[in-house]
Amino acid sequence: MARTMTRRAFCAMTATTFLAACGHNTQEDPTSETATTSDADSNAPEATESEATTESQESASTSKTLVVYYSRADENYADGGKEWLEVGHTKVMAGYIAEALGADQYEIVPVEPYPEGYDDCCDVAMAEQRDDSRPVIANALPDVSAYDLVFIGCPIWWGEEPMIVRTFLEGVDLSGKTVVPFTTHGGSGLGSVPRNVATFAPSADVREGHAVAGTSVDGARDEVVAWAKEYI
């Protein structure tokens, strides 16, 4: 497979267009970047240094802002075709926010990586939603107690956040935090992410959030930075 270093959207359609999405009978894609269903496993491997990306655990950071994200690279949907991403769209967007705000970052890394192939990821994403799965996170969850503001980013898969994001939400206590979702997508915007985050973090102050089309993320730095700075 030829790998072209380009960022294109691997984003979701809404749940109501569930069956048509993977066949691309519309202009949107169903999974904007994806992970594999994993049951809770006591034998999960320890995270490598590159996987554990919570900067606050690696240095004596005094930041009160944390940017949490799940992002997928590999083969993605791109305006009716497929192209290869070396860096996932959501990771790029997360970087804009963290740099602008001097925030710490935590990347959600699955124990079982999502398939590289786009169509296979579509199938896994659908199965995870159907089964209400909680894929296992490889890296240790961050201590969020010191943070006042938490951004949570992800691609849109079938109109929602990847199920591994729910693993994260159920594993940390966001009570009293201001929580701001952000997404990359192929036509679904924020999807149901703000509502779902509020469901899994009922004691947090969950804001509406911001969405950027995956195909536009490379040129969206100024837009993302201006939006993120509204929260400080």
Order of alpha helices (4+ residues) and beta strands (2+ residues): alpha-alpha-beta-beta-beta-alpha-beta-alpha-beta-alpha-beta-alpha-beta-beta-alpha
